[in-house]
Amino acid sequence: MAGAFDAVSPVLSGIRRGVDTVRLGPQAVPYEDDPRRDVVDLVRLAAYSRLYRRLIGS
């Protein structure tokens, strides 16, 4: 059964082999009214969603 972390497995195996990894995604910023919460711009989030879809080939 395929799960949400199937695409992460190759990344984690790369870490074990000493391959550098980077985070790919929109930058979250603290919410003005409550700095314990993060805010992400929805337009940028949607753009990264399309990029993720292309990267994993679905």
N, CA, C and O atoms as a CHARMM CRD file, in Angstrom:
* protein
*
  232
    1    1 MET  N      0.84600  -1.18000   0.00000 PROA 1      0.00000
    2    1 MET  CA     0.00000   0.00000   0.00000 PROA 1      0.00000
    3    1 MET  C      0.88800   1.23800   0.00000 PROA 1      0.00000
    4    1 MET  O      1.76100   1.37300   0.85700 PROA 1      0.00000
    5    2 ALA  N      0.67800   2.12200  -0.93200 PROA 2      0.00000
    6    2 ALA  CA     1.48100   3.33900  -1.04100 PROA 2      0.00000
    7    2 ALA  C      1.06500   4.32500   0.04800 PROA 2      0.00000
    8    2 ALA  O     -0.12100   4.47300   0.34500 PROA 2      0.00000
    9    3 GLY  N      2.03900   4.98500   0.62900 PROA 3      0.00000
   10    3 GLY  CA     1.75400   5.95200   1.68100 PROA 3      0.00000
   11    3 GLY  C      2.33500   7.30300   1.36800 PROA 3      0.00000
   12    3 GLY  O      3.02800   7.48500   0.36600 PROA 3      0.00000
   13    4 ALA  N      2.04700   8.25000   2.23600 PROA 4      0.00000
   14    4 ALA  CA     2.48700   9.62600   2.03800 PROA 4      0.00000
   15    4 ALA  C      4.00600   9.74700   2.08800 PROA 4      0.00000
   16    4 ALA  O      4.56500  10.69400   1.53500 PROA 4      0.00000
   17    5 PHE  N      4.67200   8.81700   2.73200 PROA 5      0.00000
   18    5 PHE  CA     6.11600   8.93900   2.91000 PROA 5      0.00000
   19    5 PHE  C      6.91700   8.13100   1.89300 PROA 5      0.00000
   20    5 PHE  O      8.14100   8.05300   2.00000 PROA 5      0.00000
   21    6 ASP  N      6.24900   7.53000   0.90900 PROA 6      0.00000
   22    6 ASP  CA     6.96200   6.74400  -0.10000 PROA 6      0.00000
   23    6 ASP  C      8.01100   7.57100  -0.83300 PROA 6      0.00000
   24    6 ASP  O      9.10000   7.07300  -1.11700 PROA 6      0.00000
   25    7 ALA  N      7.69800   8.82500  -1.14100 PROA 7      0.00000
   26    7 ALA  CA     8.65000   9.67900  -1.86100 PROA 7      0.00000
   27    7 ALA  C      9.79400  10.12700  -0.96400 PROA 7      0.00000
   28    7 ALA  O     10.83700  10.55200  -1.46000 PROA 7      0.00000
   29    8 VAL  N      9.61300  10.03900   0.35300 PROA 8      0.00000
   30    8 VAL  CA    10.64000  10.47800   1.29300 PROA 8      0.00000
   31    8 VAL  C     11.70900   9.40800   1.46800 PROA 8      0.00000
   32    8 VAL  O     12.85800   9.72600   1.77700 PROA 8      0.00000
   33    9 SER  N     11.35100   8.16900   1.27800 PROA 9      0.00000
   34    9 SER  CA    12.28300   7.07000   1.50600 PROA 9      0.00000
   35    9 SER  C     13.60600   7.22300   0.76000 PROA 9      0.00000
   36    9 SER  O     14.66000   7.03800   1.36900 PROA 9      0.00000
   37   10 PRO  N     13.59800   7.55600  -0.55100 PROA 10     0.00000
   38   10 PRO  CA    14.89100   7.74600  -1.23400 PROA 10     0.00000
   39   10 PRO  C     15.71400   8.88900  -0.63400 PROA 10     0.00000
   40   10 PRO  O     16.94300   8.82600  -0.59700 PROA 10     0.00000
   41   11 VAL  N     15.03200   9.92500  -0.17000 PROA 11     0.00000
   42   11 VAL  CA    15.74600  11.04700   0.44700 PROA 11     0.00000
   43   11 VAL  C     16.42500  10.57800   1.71900 PROA 11     0.00000
   44   11 VAL  O     17.59600  10.87900   1.95100 PROA 11     0.00000
   45   12 LEU  N     15.69000   9.84000   2.54400 PROA 12     0.00000
   46   12 LEU  CA    16.26500   9.35600   3.79800 PROA 12     0.00000
   47   12 LEU  C     17.39600   8.37300   3.54600 PROA 12     0.00000
   48   12 LEU  O     18.38100   8.37700   4.28500 PROA 12     0.00000
   49   13 SER  N     17.28400   7.53700   2.53300 PROA 13     0.00000
   50   13 SER  CA    18.37800   6.61400   2.23500 PROA 13     0.00000
   51   13 SER  C     19.60000   7.38900   1.74100 PROA 13     0.00000
   52   13 SER  O     20.73600   6.98300   1.98500 PROA 13     0.00000
   53   14 GLY  N     19.36500   8.50300   1.04800 PROA 14     0.00000
   54   14 GLY  CA    20.46500   9.35600   0.61300 PROA 14     0.00000
   55   14 GLY  C     21.20900   9.96200   1.77800 PROA 14     0.00000
   56   14 GLY  O     22.42700  10.13100   1.72600 PROA 14     0.00000
   57   15 ILE  N     20.48300  10.28900   2.83000 PROA 15     0.00000
   58   15 ILE  CA    21.11800  10.85000   4.03400 PROA 15     0.00000
   59   15 ILE  C     22.05400   9.82200   4.64100 PROA 15     0.00000
   60   15 ILE  O     23.16100  10.15600   5.06400 PROA 15     0.00000
   61   16 ARG  N     21.62000   8.59300   4.68400 PROA 16     0.00000
   62   16 ARG  CA    22.46900   7.53500   5.25600 PROA 16     0.00000
   63   16 ARG  C     23.75100   7.36000   4.45100 PROA 16     0.00000
   64   16 ARG  O     24.77300   6.94500   4.99600 PROA 16     0.00000
   65   17 ARG  N     23.70300   7.67600   3.15600 PROA 17     0.00000
   66   17 ARG  CA    24.89700   7.54500   2.30900 PROA 17     0.00000
   67   17 ARG  C     25.71400   8.83800   2.28900 PROA 17     0.00000
   68   17 ARG  O     26.71100   8.91900   1.57100 PROA 17     0.00000
   69   18 GLY  N     25.31400   9.84000   3.05500 PROA 18     0.00000
   70   18 GLY  CA    26.07400  11.07200   3.11500 PROA 18     0.00000
   71   18 GLY  C     25.75200  12.05800   2.01400 PROA 18     0.00000
   72   18 GLY  O     26.55200  12.95500   1.74800 PROA 18     0.00000
   73   19 VAL  N     24.59700  11.92300   1.35700 PROA 19     0.00000
   74   19 VAL  CA    24.20000  12.83800   0.29600 PROA 19     0.00000
   75   19 VAL  C     23.48700  14.03200   0.92800 PROA 19     0.00000
   76   19 VAL  O     22.54500  13.85800   1.70200 PROA 19     0.00000
   77   20 ASP  N     23.93600  15.23600   0.59900 PROA 20     0.00000
   78   20 ASP  CA    23.28900  16.43300   1.12500 PROA 20     0.00000
   79   20 ASP  C     21.86900  16.55500   0.59400 PROA 20     0.00000
   80   20 ASP  O     21.60100  16.22800  -0.56200 PROA 20     0.00000
   81   21 THR  N     20.97300  17.02000   1.43200 PROA 21     0.00000
   82   21 THR  CA    19.59300  17.25100   1.01300 PROA 21     0.00000
   83   21 THR  C     19.21100  18.68900   1.34100 PROA 21     0.00000
   84   21 THR  O     19.83800  19.33200   2.18300 PROA 21     0.00000
   85   22 VAL  N     18.19400  19.17800   0.67900 PROA 22     0.00000
   86   22 VAL  CA    17.69700  20.52100   0.93500 PROA 22     0.00000
   87   22 VAL  C     16.19100  20.47600   1.08600 PROA 22     0.00000
   88   22 VAL  O     15.53800  19.55400   0.59600 PROA 22     0.00000
   89   23 ARG  N     15.64400  21.46500   1.76000 PROA 23     0.00000
   90   23 ARG  CA    14.20400  21.58600   1.90200 PROA 23     0.00000
   91   23 ARG  C     13.69400  22.36500   0.69600 PROA 23     0.00000
   92   23 ARG  O     14.26000  23.39500   0.33100 PROA 23     0.00000
   93   24 LEU  N     12.64100  21.87600   0.08900 PROA 24     0.00000
   94   24 LEU  CA    12.04300  22.53900  -1.05200 PROA 24     0.00000
   95   24 LEU  C     10.60900  22.89200  -0.69600 PROA 24     0.00000
   96   24 LEU  O      9.77400  22.01100  -0.48800 PROA 24     0.00000
   97   25 GLY  N     10.33500  24.16800  -0.63000 PROA 25     0.00000
   98   25 GLY  CA     8.97100  24.57900  -0.32000 PROA 25     0.00000
   99   25 GLY  C      8.89800  26.05800  -0.01400 PROA 25     0.00000
  100   25 GLY  O      9.91400  26.74700   0.07600 PROA 25     0.00000
  101   26 PRO  N      7.67400  26.53300   0.14500 PROA 26     0.00000
  102   26 PRO  CA     7.51000  27.95300   0.44200 PROA 26     0.00000
  103   26 PRO  C      7.99600  28.27500   1.86100 PROA 26     0.00000
  104   26 PRO  O      7.93900  27.43100   2.75500 PROA 26     0.00000
  105   27 GLN  N      8.46000  29.47900   2.04400 PROA 27     0.00000
  106   27 GLN  CA     8.96200  29.92000   3.34300 PROA 27     0.00000
  107   27 GLN  C      7.80000  30.30900   4.25100 PROA 27     0.00000
  108   27 GLN  O      6.99400  31.17000   3.89700 PROA 27     0.00000
  109   28 ALA  N      7.71300  29.68300   5.41000 PROA 28     0.00000
  110   28 ALA  CA     6.69600  30.04400   6.39100 PROA 28     0.00000
  111   28 ALA  C      7.21900  31.20800   7.24000 PROA 28     0.00000
  112   28 ALA  O      8.41400  31.30000   7.52200 PROA 28     0.00000
  113   29 VAL  N      6.31200  32.08200   7.63500 PROA 29     0.00000
  114   29 VAL  CA     6.66100  33.20600   8.50700 PROA 29     0.00000
  115   29 VAL  C      5.73500  33.18200   9.71600 PROA 29     0.00000
  116   29 VAL  O      4.62000  32.66700   9.62400 PROA 29     0.00000
  117   30 PRO  N      6.17600  33.73400  10.85700 PROA 30     0.00000
  118   30 PRO  CA     5.30700  33.75000  12.03300 PROA 30     0.00000
  119   30 PRO  C      4.04600  34.58400  11.78600 PROA 30     0.00000
  120   30 PRO  O      4.09700  35.64100  11.15700 PROA 30     0.00000
  121   31 TYR  N      2.93600  34.09500  12.28500 PROA 31     0.00000
  122   31 TYR  CA     1.66500  34.80500  12.20700 PROA 31     0.00000
  123   31 TYR  C      1.73000  36.02400  13.11200 PROA 31     0.00000
  124   31 TYR  O      2.15800  35.91800  14.26200 PROA 31     0.00000
  125   32 GLU  N      1.31100  37.18300  12.60800 PROA 32     0.00000
  126   32 GLU  CA     1.41900  38.44300  13.37200 PROA 32     0.00000
  127   32 GLU  C      0.75000  38.37500  14.73500 PROA 32     0.00000
  128   32 GLU  O      1.33100  38.79500  15.73600 PROA 32     0.00000
  129   33 ASP  N     -0.46700  37.84800  14.78000 PROA 33     0.00000
  130   33 ASP  CA    -1.23500  37.85000  16.02800 PROA 33     0.00000
  131   33 ASP  C     -0.82200  36.75300  17.00100 PROA 33     0.00000
  132   33 ASP  O     -1.13200  36.83100  18.19000 PROA 33     0.00000
  133   34 ASP  N     -0.13200  35.74100  16.51200 PROA 34     0.00000
  134   34 ASP  CA     0.29200  34.63900  17.37000 PROA 34     0.00000
  135   34 ASP  C      1.56800  34.04100  16.78800 PROA 34     0.00000
  136   34 ASP  O      1.49500  33.16900  15.92300 PROA 34     0.00000
  137   35 PRO  N      2.72900  34.49000  17.24200 PROA 35     0.00000
  138   35 PRO  CA     4.00000  34.04800  16.65700 PROA 35     0.00000
  139   35 PRO  C      4.28200  32.55400  16.82600 PROA 35     0.00000
  140   35 PRO  O      5.24500  32.04400  16.25500 PROA 35     0.00000
  141   36 ARG  N      3.45900  31.84800  17.59900 PROA 36     0.00000
  142   36 ARG  CA     3.62400  30.39500  17.71700 PROA 36     0.00000
  143   36 ARG  C      3.10400  29.67900  16.47900 PROA 36     0.00000
  144   36 ARG  O      3.38800  28.50000  16.27000 PROA 36     0.00000
  145   37 ARG  N      2.33400  30.40200  15.65300 PROA 37     0.00000
  146   37 ARG  CA     1.75200  29.82200  14.44200 PROA 37     0.00000
  147   37 ARG  C      2.49100  30.33500  13.21500 PROA 37     0.00000
  148   37 ARG  O      3.01000  31.45100  13.21400 PROA 37     0.00000
  149   38 ASP  N      2.53600  29.52500  12.18300 PROA 38     0.00000
  150   38 ASP  CA     3.18000  29.91400  10.93500 PROA 38     0.00000
  151   38 ASP  C      2.13500  30.23000   9.87400 PROA 38     0.00000
  152   38 ASP  O      1.01800  29.71300   9.90200 PROA 38     0.00000
  153   39 VAL  N      2.52200  31.08800   8.93900 PROA 39     0.00000
  154   39 VAL  CA     1.66900  31.46200   7.82200 PROA 39     0.00000
  155   39 VAL  C      2.45000  31.20100   6.53800 PROA 39     0.00000
  156   39 VAL  O      3.64300  31.49400   6.44600 PROA 39     0.00000
  157   40 VAL  N      1.74900  30.64000   5.54500 PROA 40     0.00000
  158   40 VAL  CA     2.34100  30.40100   4.23600 PROA 40     0.00000
  159   40 VAL  C      1.41300  31.01900   3.19900 PROA 40     0.00000
  160   40 VAL  O      0.20000  30.81300   3.24700 PROA 40     0.00000
  161   41 ASP  N      1.97500  31.77000   2.26900 PROA 41     0.00000
  162   41 ASP  CA     1.19200  32.38400   1.20600 PROA 41     0.00000
  163   41 ASP  C      0.57100  31.28300   0.34400 PROA 41     0.00000
  164   41 ASP  O      1.28100  30.40900  -0.15500 PROA 41     0.00000
  165   42 LEU  N     -0.75800  31.32400   0.16900 PROA 42     0.00000
  166   42 LEU  CA    -1.45500  30.26300  -0.55200 PROA 42     0.00000
  167   42 LEU  C     -1.07700  30.18100  -2.02500 PROA 42     0.00000
  168   42 LEU  O     -1.05300  29.09000  -2.59400 PROA 42     0.00000
  169   43 VAL  N     -0.78600  31.30800  -2.64500 PROA 43     0.00000
  170   43 VAL  CA    -0.37500  31.28300  -4.06100 PROA 43     0.00000
  171   43 VAL  C      0.95700  30.54100  -4.20600 PROA 43     0.00000
  172   43 VAL  O      1.12700  29.72300  -5.10900 PROA 43     0.00000
  173   44 ARG  N      1.88900  30.83600  -3.31400 PROA 44     0.00000
  174   44 ARG  CA     3.19100  30.14900  -3.36800 PROA 44     0.00000
  175   44 ARG  C      3.04400  28.67700  -3.00300 PROA 44     0.00000
  176   44 ARG  O      3.70800  27.82000  -3.58500 PROA 44     0.00000
  177   45 LEU  N      2.17300  28.38500  -2.03900 PROA 45     0.00000
  178   45 LEU  CA     1.94000  26.99900  -1.65300 PROA 45     0.00000
  179   45 LEU  C      1.37800  26.20400  -2.82900 PROA 45     0.00000
  180   45 LEU  O      1.79000  25.06900  -3.06600 PROA 45     0.00000
  181   46 ALA  N      0.44600  26.79200  -3.55900 PROA 46     0.00000
  182   46 ALA  CA    -0.12300  26.13200  -4.74300 PROA 46     0.00000
  183   46 ALA  C      0.94900  25.92300  -5.81200 PROA 46     0.00000
  184   46 ALA  O      0.97100  24.88800  -6.47900 PROA 46     0.00000
  185   47 ALA  N      1.83400  26.90200  -5.97500 PROA 47     0.00000
  186   47 ALA  CA     2.91500  26.77000  -6.96200 PROA 47     0.00000
  187   47 ALA  C      3.83600  25.60200  -6.59600 PROA 47     0.00000
  188   47 ALA  O      4.23600  24.83200  -7.47000 PROA 47     0.00000
  189   48 TYR  N      4.17000  25.46800  -5.32900 PROA 48     0.00000
  190   48 TYR  CA     5.01800  24.35300  -4.90500 PROA 48     0.00000
  191   48 TYR  C      4.27700  23.02800  -5.01400 PROA 48     0.00000
  192   48 TYR  O      4.88800  21.99200  -5.27600 PROA 48     0.00000
  193   49 SER  N      2.97600  23.05800  -4.81500 PROA 49     0.00000
  194   49 SER  CA     2.18100  21.84900  -4.98200 PROA 49     0.00000
  195   49 SER  C      2.30500  21.32400  -6.41000 PROA 49     0.00000
  196   49 SER  O      2.46200  20.12300  -6.63000 PROA 49     0.00000
  197   50 ARG  N      2.23400  22.23500  -7.37300 PROA 50     0.00000
  198   50 ARG  CA     2.39900  21.83900  -8.77300 PROA 50     0.00000
  199   50 ARG  C      3.81800  21.31500  -9.02600 PROA 50     0.00000
  200   50 ARG  O      4.00500  20.34400  -9.76000 PROA 50     0.00000
  201   51 LEU  N      4.79400  21.95400  -8.42500 PROA 51     0.00000
  202   51 LEU  CA     6.18000  21.50300  -8.57500 PROA 51     0.00000
  203   51 LEU  C      6.36700  20.11700  -7.96300 PROA 51     0.00000
  204   51 LEU  O      6.99800  19.25500  -8.57600 PROA 51     0.00000
  205   52 TYR  N      5.82900  19.88800  -6.76000 PROA 52     0.00000
  206   52 TYR  CA     5.92900  18.56500  -6.13000 PROA 52     0.00000
  207   52 TYR  C      5.30300  17.51000  -7.03200 PROA 52     0.00000
  208   52 TYR  O      5.85700  16.42600  -7.21400 PROA 52     0.00000
  209   53 ARG  N      4.14000  17.83600  -7.59600 PROA 53     0.00000
  210   53 ARG  CA     3.43600  16.88800  -8.47700 PROA 53     0.00000
  211   53 ARG  C      4.32300  16.51400  -9.66900 PROA 53     0.00000
  212   53 ARG  O      4.38800  15.34800 -10.05800 PROA 53     0.00000
  213   54 ARG  N      4.99900  17.50400 -10.23900 PROA 54     0.00000
  214   54 ARG  CA     5.89700  17.22900 -11.36500 PROA 54     0.00000
  215   54 ARG  C      7.09600  16.38500 -10.94200 PROA 54     0.00000
  216   54 ARG  O      7.52000  15.48900 -11.67300 PROA 54     0.00000
  217   55 LEU  N      7.64000  16.67100  -9.76200 PROA 55     0.00000
  218   55 LEU  CA     8.82400  15.94200  -9.28500 PROA 55     0.00000
  219   55 LEU  C      8.53800  14.46900  -9.02200 PROA 55     0.00000
  220   55 LEU  O      9.37600  13.61000  -9.29700 PROA 55     0.00000
  221   56 ILE  N      7.36000  14.18200  -8.49400 PROA 56     0.00000
  222   56 ILE  CA     7.05500  12.78800  -8.19600 PROA 56     0.00000
  223   56 ILE  C      6.35200  12.08600  -9.34300 PROA 56     0.00000
  224   56 ILE  O      6.07100  10.89000  -9.27300 PROA 56     0.00000
  225   57 GLY  N      6.06500  12.84900 -10.41600 PROA 57     0.00000
  226   57 GLY  CA     5.55700  12.25800 -11.63600 PROA 57     0.00000
  227   57 GLY  C      4.12000  11.79100 -11.60600 PROA 57     0.00000
  228   57 GLY  O      3.75900  10.85600 -12.32100 PROA 57     0.00000
  229   58 SER  N      3.29400  12.42200 -10.79400 PROA 58     0.00000
  230   58 SER  CA     1.89000  12.00100 -10.78600 PROA 58     0.00000
  231   58 SER  C      0.99200  13.04300 -11.41700 PROA 58     0.00000
  232   58 SER  O     -0.22100  12.84900 -11.49200 PROA 58     0.00000
